[in-house]
Amino acid sequence: MPLPHDPGPHWGEVGIHGLHRQREWDDLQTVEAAGLVGDELWFVALADGRTILEEGEDDPGPLVAAVGIEPPYRAHAVRRAAPVWVVAASRIEVVELTDDPGGNVLELAWNGAERTVRIDGTPTLAGIPELERRGASRHATFVVTAARLDGNLWDVAVAPL
């Protein structure tokens, strides 16, 4: 005979763990921007005032002005109801590499004894000195990931290994 259903709290179940979710966005704004095409935009705002449209069909200029953090940042804008948009932005670190390593995604790791580099997922013996210096200036062992934004501008993240 099956046991009756227990409606009581089950604190050990998945989803109840006591850890808060990491903040995904550094700024969130609602803005009226009439005339924009589409329902969603992804863009990067650079410190020099330029914007790079990563996904979408229109100029994000009216949305850039609404963001409450200083560039550089990556933003995601979603139309809620014409002409209302919600714009969420996260700070990013932008680096200009003097020597183009090729590819669009870079991964560089240093474990204290060995360096590994991948360009678009393919292992290579090539080095990327600017990214190595950036990682070494912050951590003894590290991983640096970089995604090409435009030309020689890269969105870079450094994390301890």
Summary of the structure (lengths in Angstrom):
residues: 161
radius of gyration: 21.2
end to end distance: 52.9
largest distance: 72.9
contacts: 403
relative contact order: 0.16
helix: 7%
strand: 43%
